[in-house]
Amino acid sequence: MTELFSITELKTSDELVPVIKDIFKCEFAIAFLLVAHLNGFLFPSFSGYQWLYEHAKLIHRDISLNNLMYRKVDGRICGVLSNYDLSLFFNKPKPGPSSKQRTGTRPYMAIDLLRPTPTTHLYRHDLESLFYVIVIFVTRYHGGKEIKNPPLQTWFELSPEALGHAKLTFLPFHCCLHSPLKI
């Protein structure tokens, strides 16, 4: 099995940018990896979340810094999305009511999912989680090492509702909406 490394070890944007791109937009064939493991729900770690969403109809639901990895292939660094424990096939009929429970790692969760009554987890929530991964990564790591007293440390300590408010004040995009967001 290929050894995986944490993206926090990457030291430059020249290394990080292609890894993030690999993880969310597959540029090489991965279908054979998926087909070999779909029936048993055992997923290898591989890249191409967009492909997984569009073709396998799978949503990850836990995009976080710890689940974005990289591997080395012939001297090239390739992005890898790992940990499919909370993933869900969204094209299969559900036996009961759809789950609206919170899933994911709190500091990276989309604002909608931090509400007292969270909505159903959607693809866009995973994309928002990727945004928070990048924000936390660039504010917490420098040269492949974690800095002391990083900004946004409170995001790891707040309740879901308080974190939702903190994210709204961090990037007040809600000012462009027709009605105010209520957490």
C-alpha positions as CSV (number, residue, x, y, z in Angstrom):
1,M,0.0,0.0,0.0
2,T,1.2,3.5,-0.8
3,E,2.4,5.6,2.1
4,L,0.3,8.7,2.8
5,F,1.5,11.9,4.3
6,S,-0.3,14.8,5.9
7,I,-0.7,17.9,3.8
8,T,0.6,19.9,6.8
9,E,4.1,18.7,5.9
10,L,4.0,20.6,2.6
11,K,6.1,23.7,2.8
12,T,5.2,25.8,-0.3
13,S,2.2,26.8,-2.3
14,D,3.8,25.1,-5.3
15,E,3.4,21.8,-3.5
16,L,0.0,22.5,-1.9
17,V,-2.0,23.8,-4.8
18,P,-1.7,20.7,-7.0
19,V,-2.5,18.5,-4.1
20,I,-5.8,20.4,-3.4
21,K,-6.6,20.3,-7.1
22,D,-6.0,16.5,-7.3
23,I,-8.3,15.9,-4.4
24,F,-11.2,17.8,-5.8
25,K,-10.8,17.4,-9.6
26,C,-9.6,14.1,-10.8
27,E,-7.1,14.4,-13.7
28,F,-6.4,10.7,-14.1
29,A,-8.5,7.5,-14.2
30,I,-9.5,6.2,-10.8
31,A,-12.6,4.2,-11.8
32,F,-10.8,0.9,-11.5
33,L,-10.0,1.6,-7.8
34,L,-13.6,2.5,-7.0
35,V,-15.2,-0.5,-8.8
36,A,-12.9,-2.9,-6.9
37,H,-14.1,-1.6,-3.5
38,L,-17.7,-0.3,-3.9
39,N,-19.6,-3.4,-3.0
40,G,-17.8,-3.9,0.3
41,F,-17.8,-0.1,1.1
42,L,-14.0,-0.4,1.6
43,F,-12.6,2.7,0.0
44,P,-8.9,3.1,-0.8
45,S,-7.5,6.5,-0.3
46,F,-7.5,8.2,-3.7
47,S,-8.1,11.6,-5.3
48,G,-11.0,12.9,-7.3
49,Y,-13.8,14.0,-5.1
50,Q,-15.6,15.7,-8.0
51,W,-15.5,12.4,-9.9
52,L,-16.8,10.5,-6.8
53,Y,-19.7,13.0,-6.5
54,E,-20.6,13.1,-10.2
55,H,-20.1,9.5,-11.2
56,A,-20.2,7.3,-8.0
57,K,-22.9,9.6,-6.4
58,L,-20.9,9.6,-3.2
59,I,-20.7,12.5,-0.7
60,H,-17.7,12.5,1.7
61,R,-19.2,14.6,4.6
62,D,-16.0,15.0,6.6
63,I,-13.6,17.2,4.6
64,S,-11.0,18.2,7.2
65,L,-7.3,18.9,7.4
66,N,-6.6,15.4,8.7
67,N,-8.5,13.8,5.7
68,L,-6.5,15.6,3.0
69,M,-3.3,13.7,2.4
70,Y,-0.7,13.3,-0.3
71,R,1.4,10.5,-1.7
72,K,4.4,10.4,-3.9
73,V,4.2,8.8,-7.3
74,D,7.3,8.8,-9.5
75,G,8.6,12.0,-7.8
76,R,5.3,13.8,-8.2
77,I,3.1,14.8,-5.2
78,C,-0.5,13.6,-5.7
79,G,-3.4,14.7,-3.5
80,V,-5.5,12.1,-1.7
81,L,-8.8,12.3,0.0
82,S,-9.0,9.7,2.9
83,N,-11.4,8.5,5.6
84,Y,-14.7,7.6,4.1
85,D,-16.3,6.6,7.4
86,L,-19.0,9.2,7.2
87,S,-19.5,9.1,3.4
88,L,-22.9,8.4,1.9
89,F,-24.2,7.2,-1.5
90,F,-26.9,9.8,-2.3
91,N,-28.5,8.0,-5.2
92,K,-29.6,5.0,-3.2
93,P,-33.1,5.1,-1.7
94,K,-33.1,5.6,2.0
95,P,-35.1,3.2,4.2
96,G,-36.2,5.9,6.6
97,P,-36.1,9.7,7.0
98,S,-33.0,11.4,5.6
99,S,-30.3,12.1,8.1
100,K,-30.0,15.7,9.2
101,Q,-27.5,15.0,11.9
102,R,-24.3,16.9,12.0
103,T,-21.4,15.0,10.4
104,G,-17.8,16.2,10.0
105,T,-15.1,17.8,12.0
106,R,-16.5,20.9,13.6
107,P,-13.9,23.6,12.7
108,Y,-14.2,22.7,9.0
109,M,-18.0,22.3,8.9
110,A,-20.2,24.5,6.7
111,I,-22.2,27.2,8.4
112,D,-25.5,25.6,7.4
113,L,-24.5,22.4,9.3
114,L,-23.7,24.3,12.5
115,R,-27.3,25.6,12.9
116,P,-29.4,24.2,15.8
117,T,-31.4,22.3,13.2
118,P,-28.9,21.4,10.5
119,T,-29.9,20.8,6.9
120,T,-29.2,17.7,4.9
121,H,-25.5,17.5,4.0
122,L,-24.9,18.6,0.3
123,Y,-21.9,18.7,-2.0
124,R,-21.6,22.5,-1.5
125,H,-21.1,21.9,2.2
126,D,-18.0,19.8,1.4
127,L,-16.7,22.6,-0.8
128,E,-17.2,25.1,2.0
129,S,-15.4,22.7,4.3
130,L,-12.5,22.7,1.8
131,F,-12.4,26.5,2.0
132,Y,-12.1,26.2,5.8
133,V,-9.3,23.6,5.5
134,I,-7.4,26.1,3.4
135,V,-8.0,29.0,5.8
136,I,-7.0,27.0,8.8
137,F,-4.0,25.5,7.0
138,V,-2.6,28.9,5.9
139,T,-3.2,30.5,9.3
140,R,-1.8,27.6,11.3
141,Y,1.2,26.2,9.4
142,H,4.3,27.8,8.1
143,G,7.1,25.9,6.3
144,G,5.5,22.6,7.2
145,K,5.4,23.3,10.9
146,E,2.5,24.4,13.2
147,I,2.9,27.9,14.6
148,K,2.4,28.8,18.2
149,N,-0.8,30.4,19.2
150,P,-2.4,30.2,15.7
151,P,-5.3,32.5,14.8
152,L,-8.7,30.8,14.7
153,Q,-7.8,28.4,17.6
154,T,-11.2,29.1,19.1
155,W,-12.8,27.4,16.1
156,F,-11.6,24.1,17.7
157,E,-13.2,25.0,21.1
158,L,-16.6,26.6,20.3
159,S,-20.0,25.0,20.3
160,P,-21.6,24.5,16.9
161,E,-23.8,27.6,17.2
162,A,-21.0,29.8,18.5
163,L,-18.7,28.5,15.7
164,G,-21.4,29.4,13.1
165,H,-21.4,33.0,14.4
166,A,-17.6,33.1,14.5
167,K,-17.5,32.0,10.8
168,L,-20.1,34.6,9.9
169,T,-18.0,37.4,11.5
170,F,-14.8,36.0,10.0
171,L,-16.1,36.3,6.4
172,P,-19.3,38.4,6.5
173,F,-20.6,37.2,3.1
174,H,-24.1,37.2,4.6
175,C,-24.3,41.0,3.9
176,C,-25.1,40.1,0.3
177,L,-28.1,38.0,1.0
178,H,-31.6,39.2,0.8
179,S,-32.5,38.0,4.3
180,P,-30.1,37.7,7.2
181,L,-28.8,34.3,8.2
182,K,-29.8,33.1,11.6
183,I,-27.7,30.6,13.4
